[in-house]
């Protein structure tokens, strides 16, 4: 992962039932399972800076995802440095995957017409299935890379893997 712009998906795991106030949006009744949040990073620092922000628990939450991060652990990050804004396409792909549900309409989508940029899955979605769906729908899409989040003594770090590892 580098500082180039791009699109990313955070794969989060919630272990316990917990109500979370998501800023001024609404309350999210987080339940055990996997949450996928889709975002983009086309500003300074690109994908690396945005993901580093999301890897930490924010003391002053700014984005909707910052509130959910207080209760859900970051497990993986899927990303591309494709120069095309893919955030809305990725959200549509996740929304059409088997087992996907929308836990809170409007989450992460206050600046677009998407229903949500957050999806819930009882089982962790598979990167190979996501890649296949993206490749079928968007043949000119750049490669999708992945990282595994490793948490050592409360400090989140990211281990980068190639597009073919997971």
MARKOLBA-864000 format. One record per atom (N, C-alpha, C): residue number from 1; residue in one letter; atom name; x, y, z. Coordinates in steps of 0.001 Angstrom, whole numbers. Last residue first. Layout:
- num / residuo / atomo / east / north / up
- NUM / A / CA / X / Y / Z
...
***
This chain:
- num / residuo / atomo / east / north / up
- 166 / X / N / -4461 / -13709 / -945
- 166 / X / CA / -5627 / -14117 / -163
- 166 / X / C / -6730 / -14665 / -1032
- 165 / X / N / -2360 / -13170 / -2874
- 165 / X / CA / -2131 / -13912 / -1633
- 165 / X / C / -3388 / -14462 / -978
- 164 / X / N / -2498 / -11561 / -5119
- 164 / X / CA / -2784 / -12982 / -5285
- 164 / X / C / -2705 / -13790 / -3993
- 163 / X / N / -1721 / -8987 / -4644
- 163 / X / CA / -3074 / -9176 / -5150
- 163 / X / C / -3449 / -10662 / -5230
- 162 / X / N / 259 / -9326 / -1630
- 162 / X / CA / 60 / -9039 / -3053
- 162 / X / C / -1374 / -9337 / -3431
- 161 / X / N / -43 / -7677 / 1508
- 161 / X / CA / 41 / -8892 / 697
- 161 / X / C / -194 / -8511 / -755
- 160 / X / N / 1166 / -5951 / 4335
- 160 / X / CA / 718 / -5915 / 2947
- 160 / X / C / 951 / -7251 / 2258
- 159 / X / N / -56 / -5493 / 7431
- 159 / X / CA / 901 / -6321 / 6714
- 159 / X / C / 399 / -6446 / 5282
- 158 / X / N / -368 / -2843 / 9668
- 158 / X / CA / -896 / -3496 / 8483
- 158 / X / C / 215 / -4243 / 7779
- 157 / X / N / -1241 / -2405 / 13093
- 157 / X / CA / -285 / -2309 / 12002
- 157 / X / C / -853 / -3103 / 10843
- 156 / X / N / -2316 / -943 / 16087
- 156 / X / CA / -2677 / -1551 / 14808
- 156 / X / C / -1549 / -1358 / 13810
- 155 / X / N / -1626 / -1645 / 19295
- 155 / X / CA / -1156 / -831 / 18184
- 155 / X / C / -1459 / -1529 / 16870
- 154 / X / N / -2349 / -3386 / 21307
- 154 / X / CA / -3179 / -2213 / 21075
- 154 / X / C / -2749 / -1333 / 19928
- 153 / X / N / -439 / -5448 / 21130
- 153 / X / CA / -525 / -4592 / 22329
- 153 / X / C / -1263 / -3282 / 22058
- 152 / X / N / -863 / -5625 / 17810
- 152 / X / CA / 68 / -6037 / 18854
- 152 / X / C / 30 / -5016 / 19978
- 151 / X / N / -2730 / -6714 / 15265
- 151 / X / CA / -2819 / -5850 / 16429
- 151 / X / C / -1893 / -6383 / 17511
- 150 / X / N / -2728 / -6605 / 11839
- 150 / X / CA / -2147 / -7276 / 13001
- 150 / X / C / -2166 / -6299 / 14158
- 149 / X / N / -4649 / -7001 / 9031
- 149 / X / CA / -4388 / -6122 / 10161
- 149 / X / C / -3870 / -6965 / 11315
- 148 / X / N / -3505 / -7699 / 5827
- 148 / X / CA / -4053 / -8255 / 7060
- 148 / X / C / -3704 / -7291 / 8174
- 147 / X / N / -4413 / -6423 / 2650
- 147 / X / CA / -3542 / -6416 / 3824
- 147 / X / C / -4262 / -7169 / 4923
- 146 / X / N / -4485 / -6622 / -948
- 146 / X / CA / -5036 / -6854 / 377
- 146 / X / C / -3966 / -6722 / 1449
- 145 / X / N / -5531 / -5274 / -4171
- 145 / X / CA / -4538 / -5787 / -3227
- 145 / X / C / -5214 / -6023 / -1880
- 144 / X / N / -6747 / -5562 / -7303
- 144 / X / CA / -7167 / -5335 / -5919
- 144 / X / C / -6167 / -6045 / -5015
- 143 / X / N / -5734 / -3971 / -10386
- 143 / X / CA / -5692 / -5069 / -9410
- 143 / X / C / -6146 / -4629 / -8017
- 142 / X / N / -8168 / -1857 / -12128
- 142 / X / CA / -6810 / -2188 / -11695
- 142 / X / C / -6861 / -3308 / -10645
- 141 / X / N / -10694 / -2622 / -14515
- 141 / X / CA / -10350 / -2315 / -13119
- 141 / X / C / -8908 / -2720 / -12835
- 140 / X / N / -11772 / -3300 / -16914
- 140 / X / CA / -10581 / -2440 / -16944
- 140 / X / C / -10105 / -2037 / -15546
- 139 / X / N / -14092 / -4799 / -16331
- 139 / X / CA / -12904 / -5469 / -16871
- 139 / X / C / -11633 / -4616 / -16874
- 138 / X / N / -16318 / -4876 / -14208
- 138 / X / CA / -15430 / -3763 / -14560
- 138 / X / C / -14107 / -4312 / -15091
- 137 / X / N / -17723 / -7220 / -13740
- 137 / X / CA / -18455 / -5978 / -13960
- 137 / X / C / -17617 / -4832 / -14486
- 136 / X / N / -15716 / -9156 / -13446
- 136 / X / CA / -16808 / -9376 / -14385
- 136 / X / C / -17518 / -8064 / -14734
- 135 / X / N / -14124 / -7994 / -11441
- 135 / X / CA / -13540 / -8262 / -12756
- 135 / X / C / -14633 / -8462 / -13817
- 134 / X / N / -15931 / -8043 / -9304
- 134 / X / CA / -15420 / -6765 / -9812
- 134 / X / C / -14883 / -6954 / -11225
- 133 / X / N / -16275 / -10804 / -8976
- 133 / X / CA / -17421 / -9955 / -9296
- 133 / X / C / -16985 / -8610 / -9869
- 132 / X / N / -13637 / -11553 / -8330
- 132 / X / CA / -14313 / -12129 / -9500
- 132 / X / C / -15478 / -11244 / -9924
- 131 / X / N / -13190 / -10133 / -5935
- 131 / X / CA / -12379 / -9859 / -7137
- 131 / X / C / -13072 / -10357 / -8398
- 130 / X / N / -15084 / -11432 / -4292
- 130 / X / CA / -15205 / -10009 / -4582
- 130 / X / C / -14430 / -9653 / -5851
- 129 / X / N / -14011 / -14007 / -4224
- 129 / X / CA / -15357 / -13791 / -4754
- 129 / X / C / -15576 / -12330 / -5136
- 128 / X / N / -11529 / -13508 / -3023
- 128 / X / CA / -11562 / -14074 / -4373
- 128 / X / C / -12936 / -13905 / -5006
- 127 / X / N / -12261 / -12564 / -474
- 127 / X / CA / -11646 / -11655 / -1427
- 127 / X / C / -11736 / -12206 / -2845
- 126 / X / N / -15298 / -13393 / 1060
- 126 / X / CA / -14031 / -13851 / 494
- 126 / X / C / -13531 / -12897 / -577
- 125 / X / N / -16708 / -12199 / 4154
- 125 / X / CA / -16724 / -12321 / 2697
- 125 / X / C / -15329 / -12695 / 2185
- 124 / X / N / -17325 / -14012 / 7079
- 124 / X / CA / -16412 / -13096 / 6408
- 124 / X / C / -16487 / -13285 / 4901
- 123 / X / N / -20801 / -14282 / 7887
- 123 / X / CA / -19484 / -14892 / 7638
- 123 / X / C / -18617 / -13905 / 6876
- 122 / X / N / -22743 / -12351 / 8067
- 122 / X / CA / -22551 / -13245 / 9211
- 122 / X / C / -21205 / -13949 / 9111
- 121 / X / N / -22196 / -9015 / 7113
- 121 / X / CA / -22169 / -10421 / 6713
- 121 / X / C / -22005 / -11260 / 7970
- 120 / X / N / -23209 / -5742 / 6213
- 120 / X / CA / -23019 / -6743 / 7250
- 120 / X / C / -23087 / -8136 / 6638
- 119 / X / N / -21830 / -2727 / 4919
- 119 / X / CA / -22571 / -3972 / 4724
- 119 / X / C / -22220 / -4944 / 5833
- 118 / X / N / -21785 / 646 / 4047
- 118 / X / CA / -21515 / -335 / 5089
- 118 / X / C / -22435 / -1533 / 4892
- 117 / X / N / -22609 / 2596 / 2491
- 117 / X / CA / -21264 / 2116 / 2185
- 117 / X / C / -20822 / 1133 / 3263
- 116 / X / N / -25928 / 2854 / 1114
- 116 / X / CA / -24992 / 2719 / 2220
- 116 / X / C / -23618 / 2370 / 1677
- 115 / X / N / -27213 / 3769 / -1153
- 115 / X / CA / -28018 / 3483 / 41
- 115 / X / C / -27122 / 3432 / 1270
- 114 / X / N / -25748 / 6504 / -2950
- 114 / X / CA / -25735 / 5095 / -2540
- 114 / X / C / -26602 / 4924 / -1295
- 113 / X / N / -25456 / 9121 / -3656
- 113 / X / CA / -26812 / 8567 / -3736
- 113 / X / C / -26859 / 7078 / -3385
- 112 / X / N / -23371 / 11033 / -1355
- 112 / X / CA / -23664 / 10362 / -2624
- 112 / X / C / -25078 / 9796 / -2596
- 111 / X / N / -22610 / 11823 / 1156
- 111 / X / CA / -22264 / 12710 / 44
- 111 / X / C / -22519 / 12062 / -1320
- 110 / X / N / -23244 / 9900 / 2971
- 110 / X / CA / -23932 / 11184 / 3116
- 110 / X / C / -23644 / 12130 / 1957
- 109 / X / N / -22416 / 7299 / 3327
- 109 / X / CA / -22939 / 7692 / 2018
- 109 / X / C / -23669 / 9029 / 2077
- 108 / X / N / -21808 / 6232 / 5760
- 108 / X / CA / -20703 / 6508 / 4844
- 108 / X / C / -21138 / 7026 / 3491
- 107 / X / N / -25033 / 5120 / 6012
- 107 / X / CA / -23710 / 5016 / 6645
- 107 / X / C / -22631 / 5221 / 5580
- 106 / X / N / -27511 / 4962 / 4789
- 106 / X / CA / -26844 / 6263 / 4829
- 106 / X / C / -25447 / 6243 / 5405
- 105 / X / N / -28852 / 2363 / 6838
- 105 / X / CA / -28887 / 3157 / 5597
- 105 / X / C / -28236 / 4527 / 5798
- 104 / X / N / -27303 / -52 / 8472
- 104 / X / CA / -27724 / 1323 / 8745
- 104 / X / C / -27692 / 2123 / 7444
- 103 / X / N / -26863 / -2636 / 7518
- 103 / X / CA / -27192 / -2459 / 8931
- 103 / X / C / -27695 / -1058 / 9280
- 102 / X / N / -27791 / -4412 / 4849
- 102 / X / CA / -27424 / -3033 / 5171
- 102 / X / C / -27834 / -2767 / 6616
- 101 / X / N / -26277 / -7567 / 4044
- 101 / X / CA / -27408 / -6753 / 4472
- 101 / X / C / -26885 / -5367 / 4822
- 100 / X / N / -25245 / -10419 / 2195
- 100 / X / CA / -25071 / -9012 / 2553
- 100 / X / C / -26373 / -8394 / 3028
- 99 / X / N / -25548 / -13004 / 1266
- 99 / X / CA / -25483 / -12804 / 2708
- 99 / X / C / -25353 / -11357 / 3142
- 98 / X / N / -23851 / -12521 / -1752
- 98 / X / CA / -24674 / -13415 / -939
- 98 / X / C / -24456 / -13138 / 551
- 97 / X / N / -23652 / -9152 / -2940
- 97 / X / CA / -23027 / -10418 / -2567
- 97 / X / C / -23959 / -11219 / -1659
- 96 / X / N / -24616 / -6662 / -3461
- 96 / X / CA / -25185 / -7774 / -4222
- 96 / X / C / -24563 / -9120 / -3889
- 95 / X / N / -23107 / -4944 / -1923
- 95 / X / CA / -24537 / -5020 / -1670
- 95 / X / C / -25221 / -6176 / -2374
- 94 / X / N / -20615 / -5168 / -3175
- 94 / X / CA / -20817 / -5747 / -1839
- 94 / X / C / -22305 / -5919 / -1543
- 93 / X / N / -21266 / -3762 / -5559
- 93 / X / CA / -20830 / -5159 / -5612
- 93 / X / C / -21053 / -5819 / -4249
- 92 / X / N / -21860 / -1200 / -4561
- 92 / X / CA / -22888 / -1967 / -5274
- 92 / X / C / -22528 / -3447 / -5328
- 91 / X / N / -19369 / -507 / -3512
- 91 / X / CA / -20525 / -592 / -2615
- 91 / X / C / -21635 / -1412 / -3271
- 90 / X / N / -17866 / -452 / -5868
- 90 / X / CA / -17572 / -1458 / -4858
- 90 / X / C / -18754 / -1627 / -3902
- 89 / X / N / -19051 / 1796 / -7068
- 89 / X / CA / -19116 / 484 / -7733
- 89 / X / C / -18870 / -627 / -6728
- 88 / X / N / -18309 / 3757 / -5253
- 88 / X / CA / -19734 / 3469 / -5449
- 88 / X / C / -19940 / 2128 / -6148
- 87 / X / N / -15426 / 3661 / -5440
- 87 / X / CA / -16144 / 3516 / -4174
- 87 / X / C / -17604 / 3099 / -4376
- 86 / X / N / -13779 / 4201 / -7547
- 86 / X / CA / -14497 / 2926 / -7558
- 86 / X / C / -15378 / 2713 / -6336
- 85 / X / N / -12497 / 6560 / -9551
- 85 / X / CA / -13229 / 6469 / -8282
- 85 / X / C / -14119 / 5226 / -8332
- 84 / X / N / -9495 / 5589 / -11116
- 84 / X / CA / -10931 / 5813 / -11256
- 84 / X / C / -11581 / 5673 / -9875
- 83 / X / N / -6946 / 4761 / -10592
- 83 / X / CA / -7207 / 6202 / -10569
- 83 / X / C / -8684 / 6560 / -10744
- 82 / X / N / -6337 / 2154 / -8351
- 82 / X / CA / -6991 / 2507 / -9607
- 82 / X / C / -7306 / 4007 / -9563
- 81 / X / N / -5257 / 1009 / -6240
- 81 / X / CA / -4765 / 2351 / -6554
- 81 / X / C / -5264 / 2760 / -7935
- 80 / X / N / -7340 / -737 / -3966
- 80 / X / CA / -6792 / -582 / -5306
- 80 / X / C / -6282 / 848 / -5434
- 79 / X / N / -7820 / -3068 / -1245
- 79 / X / CA / -7671 / -1739 / -1841
- 79 / X / C / -7164 / -1830 / -3273
- 78 / X / N / -8888 / -4331 / 1823
- 78 / X / CA / -8772 / -4596 / 393
- 78 / X / C / -8716 / -3232 / -278
- 77 / X / N / -7827 / -5205 / 4967
- 77 / X / CA / -8123 / -4076 / 4096
- 77 / X / C / -7907 / -4553 / 2671
- 76 / X / N / -8955 / -6956 / 7919
- 76 / X / CA / -8298 / -6877 / 6615
- 76 / X / C / -8647 / -5554 / 5959
- 75 / X / N / -9816 / -6344 / 10567
- 75 / X / CA / -9197 / -7631 / 10244
- 75 / X / C / -8387 / -7570 / 8947
- 74 / X / N / -10503 / -4210 / 13173
- 74 / X / CA / -10087 / -4238 / 11771
- 74 / X / C / -9322 / -5532 / 11510
- 73 / X / N / -13227 / -4735 / 15367
- 73 / X / CA / -11792 / -4887 / 15109
- 73 / X / C / -11519 / -4943 / 13606
- 72 / X / N / -15622 / -2510 / 16695
- 72 / X / CA / -15307 / -3575 / 15736
- 72 / X / C / -13814 / -3556 / 15395
- 71 / X / N / -15944 / -334 / 18351
- 71 / X / CA / -16467 / -1622 / 18812
- 71 / X / C / -16108 / -2788 / 17901
- 70 / X / N / -14818 / 1820 / 17143
- 70 / X / CA / -14703 / 1756 / 18603
- 70 / X / C / -15189 / 419 / 19148
- 69 / X / N / -15549 / 1706 / 14515
- 69 / X / CA / -14227 / 1172 / 14871
- 69 / X / C / -14045 / 1071 / 16375
- 68 / X / N / -17904 / 3177 / 14457
- 68 / X / CA / -17987 / 1710 / 14451
- 68 / X / C / -16660 / 1077 / 14856
- 67 / X / N / -16779 / 5764 / 14396
- 67 / X / CA / -17636 / 5355 / 15513
- 67 / X / C / -17739 / 3831 / 15594
- 66 / X / N / -15432 / 5819 / 11983
- 66 / X / CA / -14670 / 6017 / 13221
- 66 / X / C / -15482 / 5575 / 14439
- 65 / X / N / -17396 / 5690 / 10048
- 65 / X / CA / -16650 / 4469 / 10347
- 65 / X / C / -15838 / 4609 / 11638
- 64 / X / N / -18228 / 8369 / 9821
- 64 / X / CA / -19117 / 7361 / 10400
- 64 / X / C / -18347 / 6126 / 10854
- 63 / X / N / -15445 / 10502 / 10769
- 63 / X / CA / -16267 / 9805 / 9788
- 63 / X / C / -17156 / 8787 / 10495
- 62 / X / N / -14528 / 11358 / 13341
- 62 / X / CA / -14847 / 12312 / 12280
- 62 / X / C / -15808 / 11688 / 11272
- 61 / X / N / -13933 / 11032 / 16835
- 61 / X / CA / -14461 / 10479 / 15590
- 61 / X / C / -14877 / 11569 / 14598
- 60 / X / N / -11430 / 11354 / 18649
- 60 / X / CA / -12367 / 12368 / 18155
- 60 / X / C / -12918 / 11882 / 16816
- 59 / X / N / -10028 / 9062 / 18974
- 59 / X / CA / -10547 / 9701 / 20179
- 59 / X / C / -11569 / 10771 / 19830
- 58 / X / N / -10181 / 6192 / 16971
- 58 / X / CA / -10157 / 7649 / 17006
- 58 / X / C / -10760 / 8182 / 18306
- 57 / X / N / -8105 / 3547 / 16772
- 57 / X / CA / -9364 / 3949 / 17384
- 57 / X / C / -9288 / 5459 / 17593
- 56 / X / N / -6529 / 2953 / 13599
- 56 / X / CA / -6497 / 3372 / 15004
- 56 / X / C / -7913 / 3655 / 15487
- 55 / X / N / -7150 / 2450 / 11015
- 55 / X / CA / -6556 / 1346 / 11780
- 55 / X / C / -6512 / 1675 / 13269
- 54 / X / N / -7944 / 4840 / 9888
- 54 / X / CA / -8982 / 3882 / 10266
- 54 / X / C / -8441 / 2713 / 11096
- 53 / X / N / -5396 / 5974 / 9389
- 53 / X / CA / -6355 / 6645 / 10283
- 53 / X / C / -7379 / 5635 / 10795
- 52 / X / N / -4425 / 4127 / 7566
- 52 / X / CA / -3748 / 4287 / 8866
- 52 / X / C / -4647 / 4986 / 9864
- 51 / X / N / -6177 / 4658 / 5468
- 51 / X / CA / -6258 / 3367 / 6157
- 51 / X / C / -5538 / 3431 / 7504
- 50 / X / N / -5315 / 7228 / 4737
- 50 / X / CA / -6693 / 7011 / 5178
- 50 / X / C / -6812 / 5708 / 5961
- 49 / X / N / -2619 / 6811 / 4006
- 49 / X / CA / -2957 / 7712 / 5108
- 49 / X / C / -4367 / 7448 / 5638
- 48 / X / N / -2913 / 4953 / 1831
- 48 / X / CA / -2108 / 4642 / 3027
- 48 / X / C / -2518 / 5516 / 4211
- 47 / X / N / -4457 / 6288 / -108
- 47 / X / CA / -5005 / 5131 / 598
- 47 / X / C / -4224 / 4854 / 1883
- 46 / X / N / -3285 / 9703 / 201
- 46 / X / CA / -3941 / 8598 / -488
- 46 / X / C / -4453 / 7503 / 430
- 45 / X / N / -1940 / 11979 / 893
- 45 / X / CA / -1575 / 10743 / 1573
- 45 / X / C / -2248 / 9513 / 1013
- 44 / X / N / -4648 / 14119 / 76
- 44 / X / CA / -3242 / 13974 / 477
- 44 / X / C / -2997 / 12672 / 1244
- 43 / X / N / -7343 / 12249 / -1557
- 43 / X / CA / -6717 / 13452 / -1020
- 43 / X / C / -5261 / 13191 / -657
- 42 / X / N / -8721 / 10046 / -2173
- 42 / X / CA / -8127 / 10761 / -3293
- 42 / X / C / -7497 / 12079 / -2857
- 41 / X / N / -9956 / 7355 / -1101
- 41 / X / CA / -8933 / 8259 / -579
- 41 / X / C / -8219 / 8912 / -1758
- 40 / X / N / -13059 / 5849 / -165
- 40 / X / CA / -12058 / 6231 / -1156
- 40 / X / C / -11128 / 7250 / -530
- 39 / X / N / -14687 / 2870 / 1175
- 39 / X / CA / -14327 / 4290 / 1133
- 39 / X / C / -13357 / 4568 / 4
- 38 / X / N / -16829 / 600 / 2704
- 38 / X / CA / -16168 / 1004 / 1460
- 38 / X / C / -15918 / 2499 / 1487
- 37 / X / N / -16828 / -1846 / 5161
- 37 / X / CA / -17010 / -420 / 4891
- 37 / X / C / -16200 / -62 / 3657
- 36 / X / N / -18324 / -4627 / 6370
- 36 / X / CA / -17451 / -4147 / 5302
- 36 / X / C / -17818 / -2702 / 5039
- 35 / X / N / -18392 / -6676 / 9215
- 35 / X / CA / -18847 / -5445 / 8578
- 35 / X / C / -17830 / -5066 / 7519
- 34 / X / N / -19362 / -9766 / 10569
- 34 / X / CA / -18398 / -8984 / 9788
- 34 / X / C / -19063 / -7793 / 9122
- 33 / X / N / -20420 / -10463 / 13948
- 33 / X / CA / -20274 / -10792 / 12534
- 33 / X / C / -19276 / -9854 / 11882
- 32 / X / N / -22721 / -9465 / 16404
- 32 / X / CA / -21536 / -10241 / 16062
- 32 / X / C / -21547 / -10647 / 14585
- 31 / X / N / -24073 / -6182 / 15715
- 31 / X / CA / -24210 / -7562 / 16179
- 31 / X / C / -22965 / -8335 / 15782
- 30 / X / N / -24981 / -2920 / 16463
- 30 / X / CA / -23927 / -3802 / 15955
- 30 / X / C / -24112 / -5182 / 16558
- 29 / X / N / -27230 / -913 / 15745
- 29 / X / CA / -27243 / -2061 / 16646
- 29 / X / C / -26252 / -3075 / 16076
- 28 / X / N / -26608 / 2416 / 15578
- 28 / X / CA / -26392 / 1154 / 14887
- 28 / X / C / -26384 / 62 / 15935
- 27 / X / N / -28444 / 5408 / 15561
- 27 / X / CA / -27822 / 4336 / 16346
- 27 / X / C / -27724 / 3100 / 15475
- 26 / X / N / -27543 / 8103 / 13308
- 26 / X / CA / -28504 / 7233 / 13992
- 26 / X / C / -27726 / 6266 / 14876
- 25 / X / N / -26033 / 10560 / 12594
- 25 / X / CA / -26800 / 9726 / 11662
- 25 / X / C / -27905 / 8949 / 12378
- 24 / X / N / -24321 / 11992 / 14100
- 24 / X / CA / -25702 / 12481 / 14076
- 24 / X / C / -26599 / 11610 / 13207
- 23 / X / N / -22373 / 9234 / 15102
- 23 / X / CA / -22466 / 10688 / 14945
- 23 / X / C / -23898 / 11153 / 15055
- 22 / X / N / -23792 / 6581 / 15804
- 22 / X / CA / -22961 / 6935 / 14650
- 22 / X / C / -23141 / 8429 / 14391
- 21 / X / N / -23758 / 4816 / 18719
- 21 / X / CA / -24270 / 6050 / 18132
- 21 / X / C / -23302 / 6469 / 17034
- 20 / X / N / -24277 / 1422 / 18970
- 20 / X / CA / -23259 / 2439 / 18734
- 20 / X / C / -23941 / 3655 / 18112
- 19 / X / N / -24924 / -1393 / 20935
- 19 / X / CA / -25485 / -237 / 20255
- 19 / X / C / -24412 / 834 / 20170
- 18 / X / N / -23751 / -4668 / 20462
- 18 / X / CA / -23546 / -3378 / 21106
- 18 / X / C / -24218 / -2289 / 20279
- 17 / X / N / -22718 / -7989 / 20714
- 17 / X / CA / -23856 / -7104 / 20438
- 17 / X / C / -23612 / -5792 / 21167
- 16 / X / N / -19328 / -8769 / 19783
- 16 / X / CA / -20418 / -8675 / 20742
- 16 / X / C / -21527 / -7778 / 20214
- 15 / X / N / -17453 / -8708 / 17791
- 15 / X / CA / -17552 / -9940 / 18572
- 15 / X / C / -18786 / -9945 / 19475
- 14 / X / N / -17072 / -7664 / 14532
- 14 / X / CA / -17657 / -7333 / 15834
- 14 / X / C / -17877 / -8650 / 16563
- 13 / X / N / -14587 / -6975 / 12246
- 13 / X / CA / -15305 / -8031 / 12952
- 13 / X / C / -15782 / -7510 / 14296
- 12 / X / N / -14172 / -5597 / 8958
- 12 / X / CA / -14194 / -5469 / 10406
- 12 / X / C / -14955 / -6631 / 11031
- 11 / X / N / -12490 / -4559 / 6293
- 11 / X / CA / -13188 / -5753 / 6752
- 11 / X / C / -13052 / -5767 / 8274
- 10 / X / N / -12718 / -1807 / 4247
- 10 / X / CA / -12276 / -2262 / 5561
- 10 / X / C / -13132 / -3462 / 5940
- 9 / X / N / -11688 / -1136 / 1038
- 9 / X / CA / -12759 / -1746 / 1836
- 9 / X / C / -12138 / -2218 / 3138
- 8 / X / N / -10844 / 1645 / -1112
- 8 / X / CA / -10529 / 602 / -142
- 8 / X / C / -11800 / 62 / 497
- 7 / X / N / -9292 / 3350 / -3838
- 7 / X / CA / -10507 / 2888 / -3171
- 7 / X / C / -10133 / 1756 / -2225
- 6 / X / N / -6922 / 6072 / -4231
- 6 / X / CA / -7590 / 4835 / -4582
- 6 / X / C / -8829 / 4570 / -3759
- 5 / X / N / -3645 / 7687 / -4534
- 5 / X / CA / -5089 / 7654 / -4303
- 5 / X / C / -5695 / 6309 / -4680
- 4 / X / N / -566 / 6616 / -2952
- 4 / X / CA / -1361 / 6960 / -4131
- 4 / X / C / -2848 / 6938 / -3781
- 3 / X / N / 1092 / 5774 / -948
- 3 / X / CA / 353 / 7019 / -729
- 3 / X / C / -423 / 7475 / -1959
- 2 / X / N / 572 / 2172 / -838
- 2 / X / CA / 1390 / 3383 / -866
- 2 / X / C / 498 / 4614 / -745
- 1 / X / N / 865 / -1164 / 0
- 1 / X / CA / 0 / 0 / 0
- 1 / X / C / 910 / 1226 / 0
***
